[in-house]
């Protein structure tokens, strides 16, 4: 079985699906929770993409400015 952990496209697609699901929720708390999941999926996608391309990810603003 292929691992999806390092597949940026997989996680971007998961984020798209999570946002679509959030749009169907009537309860604000549920919608917010699903949107937070989508944001986390996007973060995983960024990390996976960085691993794919050999980029260094910078997690905090100070390093980003220095970098």
C-alpha positions as CSV (number, residue, x, y, z in Angstrom):
1,X,0.0,0.0,0.0
2,X,1.3,3.4,-0.9
3,X,1.8,6.0,1.8
4,X,-0.2,9.2,1.4
5,X,1.7,11.0,4.2
6,X,4.2,12.6,1.8
7,X,1.8,13.3,-1.0
8,X,1.0,17.0,-1.1
9,X,-1.8,16.6,-3.7
10,X,-3.6,14.1,-1.5
11,X,-3.6,16.6,1.4
12,X,-4.7,19.5,-0.7
13,X,-7.6,17.4,-2.0
14,X,-8.5,16.5,1.5
15,X,-8.5,20.2,2.4
16,X,-10.8,20.9,-0.5
17,X,-13.2,18.2,0.6
18,X,-13.1,19.4,4.2
19,X,-14.1,22.9,3.1
20,X,-16.9,21.5,1.0
21,X,-18.2,19.5,3.9
22,X,-18.0,22.5,6.2
23,X,-20.2,24.4,3.8
24,X,-22.9,21.9,4.3
25,X,-23.0,22.2,8.1
26,X,-25.7,24.4,9.7
27,X,-24.1,24.4,13.1
28,X,-21.4,27.1,13.4
29,X,-19.2,25.1,15.8
30,X,-19.2,22.1,13.5
31,X,-18.5,24.3,10.5
32,X,-15.6,26.0,12.3
33,X,-14.2,22.6,13.4
34,X,-14.2,21.3,9.8
35,X,-12.6,24.5,8.5
36,X,-9.8,24.1,11.1
37,X,-9.3,20.6,9.9
38,X,-9.0,22.0,6.3
39,X,-6.4,24.5,7.5
40,X,-4.4,21.6,9.1
41,X,-4.6,19.6,5.9
42,X,-3.2,22.5,4.0
43,X,-0.3,22.7,6.5
44,X,0.4,19.0,6.0
45,X,0.3,19.6,2.2
46,X,2.8,22.4,2.5
47,X,5.2,20.2,4.5
48,X,4.8,17.4,2.1
49,X,5.5,19.7,-0.8
50,X,8.6,21.0,1.0
51,X,9.8,17.4,1.4
52,X,9.1,16.7,-2.2
53,X,11.1,19.7,-3.4
54,X,13.7,19.7,-0.7
55,X,12.6,23.1,0.6
56,X,13.2,24.2,4.1
57,X,10.0,25.1,6.0
58,X,10.2,28.0,8.4
59,X,7.7,27.8,11.2
60,X,8.0,31.2,12.9
61,X,7.9,34.7,11.7
62,X,11.4,35.7,13.0
63,X,13.1,32.9,11.1
64,X,11.1,33.8,8.0
65,X,12.3,37.4,8.1
66,X,15.9,36.3,8.8
67,X,15.8,33.7,6.2
